[in-house]
Amino acid sequence: MSTSAQDQRRPRASLHTLGCRLNQSETLALREKLVEAGYEIVPFGQEADLGIINTCTVTAQADSKCRQTIRNFIKRNPEAFTAVVGCYSQMGAKEVASIEGVDLIVGNQDKLGVLDYIGDGEKNDLPVIVREKIDRRDFTMNFAGERPFNQRANLKVQDGCDFVCSFCIIPFARGRARSRDLADLMREVDSQVSRGVRELVLTGVNIGTYDNSGLDILGLVDALDRVDGLDRIRISSIEPTTVPWALFERMADPAHALLPYLHLPLQSGSDKVLEQMRRRYDATAWADFVQRAAEAVPDLFVGTDVMVGFPGETEEDFQDSCRLLLDNPVAWAHVFTYSEREGTLAARRDDHVPMRERHRRSARLRALAERLRQRWHEAHLGREMRVLFEDPREGIAPGLTDNYVRVVVPMPDPVSVRNRLGRVRLQRVSADFVEGELVEVLG
């Protein structure tokens, strides 16, 4: 960034996120810091002076996608300063450093301060690696956003996990469970709402363990409910053993902003596998909890995560998972193929399921998940439901109902309803969404 042409314009920065909503929330914070520092943000893939890639390492496939994304950015922008941050930087710094053209590698402890290590943006002969031990103390993010942001947004409230399931690398990549300082969190909420955000999605690694300033997850949800202008609160994913039953009372209360949405990881329908995974429940307890929750909350969306091909998983164990999903009010299942992660207990086992069989079971379970979604969508046809409209496209306005039915409404002027609530009559299932008709705009 030293030529006269570059000196006459603002430096351009491009960001890319791989992985979870937590990463998305952190990338947004990085974007705001870049804007505040004078950068022009350009879409990923366009010519840029700086590229920041926020990585994931939850599976071997995630690692591969990270490497491919890094190489593609460098190929398109060989003169750009390339910074790789996040979970893969924390766990696979040596692999990232082997990619020619990488200038900076920053682990999770320091990734929100990546600008402090970029300096004047001159490329490094060898990549600088910043990978400090992750702090166990509660944290702040010092979010500072001022631009309009009229769409639903992720809100990081927690990080890390103490559960240490036998298959999971995330406690090593993100550290021990810790919560975000309440005052810092509420400053971001006020900023987001003042900029047009009407729905916040709470994100973290183990959200149900939130504990700061005398508030647990229930107290935090109630504090957010009192924020003027915040219409909807959604919890992205929460561990089964950390859910206070009073959360469902909030979901069932139409005056409360907490939406009837529950993403409750299962991982396996086999008690044997759950025990070997070091999960903290059995299949019967999970199913009973889901049934009770569905009875307590009208129209409750229940989503889950299921892992396929864990070491020692038999065809019978796999069928147990399929049956548990079909026999319970589950609307969607996110299917993961087990991936060996060095350093985890499961990776040391000698009874790994052949990769071909893992893929076969994953394909079968994904087909079942599509049946569940179809069943969920069909159950809502003919009903009128509240929808928050998101980014409009030519001739259509997409959005989500309170209970996570993805809706598309054809209309000549979709921009007119962007970030507005409307009442929609659901008419027909089409692919992975439901087509609807706008009945009225609510505000």
Buried (B, 14 or more C-beta within 10 A) or exposed (E): BEEEEBEEEEBBBBBBBBBBBBBBBBBBBBBBBBBEEEBBBBEBEEEBBBBBBBBBBBBEEBBEBBBEBBBBBBEBBEEBBBBBBBBBBBBBBEBBBEBEBBBBBBBBBBBBBBBEBBEEBEBEEEBBBBBEEBBEEBBEBBBEBEEEBBBBBBBBBBBBBEBEBBBBBBBBBBBBBBBBBBEBBBBBBBBBBEBBBBBBBBBBBBBBBBBBBEBBBBBBBBBBBEBEEBBBBBBBBBBBBBBBEEBBBBBBEEEBBBBBBBBBBBBBBBBBBBEBBBBEBBBEBBBEBBBEBBEBBEBBBBBBBBBBBBBBBEEEBBBBBBEBBEEBBBBBBBBBBBBBBEEBBBBEBEEBBEEEBBEBBBEBBBEBBEEBBEBBBEBBBEBBBBBBBBEBEEEEBBBBBBBBBBBBBEBEEBEEBBBBBBBBBBBEBEEEBBBBEBBEEEE
